Amino acid sequence: MPPAKVPDTPVEHIVDLLEKAKKLAEGNGSIPEELKSYLQKALDIASGLDDYLERMTTQESEPLAELYKKTVSHDWEQAHKEGKTIFKLPKECVTGHVEGQTLKMLVHMSQAKRVLEIGMFTGYGALSMAEGLPEDGCLVACELEPYLKEFAQPIFDKSPHGKKIIVKIGSAMDTLKELAAAGEQFDMVFIDADKNNYINYYNYILDNNLLRLQGVICVDNTLFKGKVYLKDTTDENGLALRQFNQFVSDDPRVEQVIVPLRDGLSIIRRVPVASACSSVLGKITDDEVFRGVGGHLILDRMHLGGKVAYVTGAGQGIGRAFAHALGEAGAKVAVVDMDQVKAAAVVTELSLKGILAFPIAADVSKPEDVQRMIDSIVSKWGVIHIACNNAGINMNSNSEDTSLEEWDQTFNVNLRGTFMCCQAAGRVMLKQGYGKIINTASMASLIVPHPQKQLSYNTSKAGVVKLTQTLGTEWIDRGVRVNCISPGIVDTPLIHSESLRPLVQRWLSDIPAGRLAQVTDLQAAVVYLASDASDYMTGHNLVIEGGQSLW
Ligand SMILES: C[S@@+](CC[C@H](N)C(=O)[O-])C[C@H]1O[C@@H](n2cnc3c(N)ncnc32)[C@H](O)[C@@H]1O
């Protein structure tokens, strides 16, 4: 018969006590039936909770299940007797399924890339959190017992996420000192080792900036079987955790919640600026540089939540990358392209990423299409904050042979089309008193790219820059900023055409960066220009060409 389970969490204690009370009540005829029924109901609620959470929480991966099984079936007493472990480790140390998935969820939600764990044991929590990290994420796990690294490593090796875990054997405090000396910093920390040292770990982490601004510290066992709030507690660990919880609760550097999950999980967030840092306020310059503009630090100032954007020519190439970037930054995006099918495909991509988007088929060289595009965005979303006028075409011919047809076609899309979009969007934005217009110009506005011949393209894009400068200065006092981006030679399917492909080597020798631009190289620029962080910028031509225009 397996040994009776020792209650380890507040709920398990409640269940244990209710079972004892129920047994007493059953053997006592003088206990009213109503009281027995209340006892049974309380027992049903308490005893069903953990099981229900287990069943409803997303199932663990195979390597995690294997790690759990290996941990609970291992003879830890024997391992200690054989001198393999310094301490007698109870298998109950293991972070189980529900808490493991909670930690993984927190890694995802905080978008952590670097996690620090203090107290790894057999690595269940470490592997759970590693599963929540991106491909290039990293988790440093501190553990005193060398045997535990050997124990965990074979299962880490079976998981595609195991390579993200670096185990540091030794006293956790020594490892923290080593990490601080190396200038390491983490987005999330999980403290789950010797309870009487929690406060020292916590302070060392904050005092030495091992946790980044707005990072999260999770701490396990902070309810400690209820001993943190029970009056008769004499237990050393219970008292240490009571003191720890109070210390964190009083600490102005952080905000804390204690979630009654298993034996208590504290979630502690390092606040952006220590709002209660009154003790140091006289010594610092308490301005927008320190606190952020409107309380928003720089990355938050580039967030586009609540903004409405459109991108023309968004069915492929640069426009598609712009639509994704604006959507990733939080904007709703109208995806505009001449080709309805391509626009719809990009909308599908955005929707899969949780971005609100809808397609519009429009030819920007046609005034009626441009107005229909603007009207449909306003009728759907009521406003337009960000106008990305990106649609453009490029044709090649020697200047002496350039036909009026080629010239007109190029200008109709690249310059007249951009003007019509600016004007139609601008009318909406001027009424709103706010807008960000971002036109796609080209490095060809500055230099004459060669050896290909593209007179009409170069001239039309130079026109886009002058259009941008003129509107940018004319409208800024009414809240509308107009800027443009000038990409160098971008690696799109277009330049893999038979006529252009042979030129790639020639171009590369003219580019200090030694490569063509990828559409992803342009994404941060459009987000910056669309955001409030660039409010003082107008009429600017932001050139992104790997240095090509400088040679
Ligand atoms: C509760 S267990 C950790 C459980 C683990 N987080 C998990 O996910 O399963 C505590 C671990 O902390 C380790 N530990 C205790 N004191 C330590 C110290 N001073 N430095 C490093 N590790 C320590 C123990 O060896 C033990 O493996």
The ligand as a Tripos MOL2 file, in Angstrom:
@<TRIPOS>MOLECULE
LIG
   27    29     1     0     0
SMALL
NO_CHARGES

@<TRIPOS>ATOM
      1 C1         11.4550   23.1060   -4.0820 C.3       1 LIG1
      2 S1         12.7960   22.4890   -4.8980 S.3       1 LIG1
      3 C2         12.6900   23.2440   -6.4720 C.3       1 LIG1
      4 C3         11.6430   22.6600   -7.3550 C.3       1 LIG1
      5 C4         11.8100   23.0630   -8.7710 C.3       1 LIG1
      6 N1         11.7200   24.4830   -8.9590 N.3       1 LIG1
      7 C5         10.8520   22.3690   -9.6870 C.2       1 LIG1
      8 O1         10.3650   23.0050  -10.6320 O.co2     1 LIG1
      9 O2         10.5620   21.1920   -9.5350 O.co2     1 LIG1
     10 C6         14.1280   23.3340   -4.1620 C.3       1 LIG1
     11 C7         15.4870   23.0980   -4.7960 C.3       1 LIG1
     12 O3         16.3560   24.1230   -4.3480 O.3       1 LIG1
     13 C8         17.6420   23.5990   -4.1650 C.3       1 LIG1
     14 N2         18.3690   24.4720   -3.2410 N.ar      1 LIG1
     15 C9         18.1970   24.6030   -1.9160 C.ar      1 LIG1
     16 N3         19.0540   25.4970   -1.4130 N.ar      1 LIG1
     17 C10        19.7770   25.9590   -2.4250 C.ar      1 LIG1
     18 C11        20.8210   26.9140   -2.5370 C.ar      1 LIG1
     19 N4         21.2770   27.5680   -1.4930 N.pl3     1 LIG1
     20 N5         21.3410   27.1470   -3.7590 N.ar      1 LIG1
     21 C12        20.8740   26.4890   -4.8480 C.ar      1 LIG1
     22 N6         19.8930   25.5790   -4.7970 N.ar      1 LIG1
     23 C13        19.3430   25.3100   -3.5950 C.ar      1 LIG1
     24 C14        17.3890   22.2160   -3.6270 C.3       1 LIG1
     25 O4         18.5090   21.3840   -3.8540 O.3       1 LIG1
     26 C15        16.1500   21.8020   -4.3940 C.3       1 LIG1
     27 O5         16.5070   21.0700   -5.5320 O.3       1 LIG1
@<TRIPOS>BOND
     1     1     2 1
     2     2     3 1
     3     2    10 1
     4     3     4 1
     5     4     5 1
     6     5     6 1
     7     5     7 1
     8     7     8 2
     9     7     9 1
    10    10    11 1
    11    11    12 1
    12    11    26 1
    13    12    13 1
    14    13    14 1
    15    13    24 1
    16    14    15 ar
    17    14    23 ar
    18    15    16 ar
    19    16    17 ar
    20    17    18 ar
    21    17    23 ar
    22    18    19 1
    23    18    20 ar
    24    20    21 ar
    25    21    22 ar
    26    22    23 ar
    27    24    25 1
    28    24    26 1
    29    26    27 1
@<TRIPOS>SUBSTRUCTURE
     1 LIG1         1 GROUP 0 **** ****
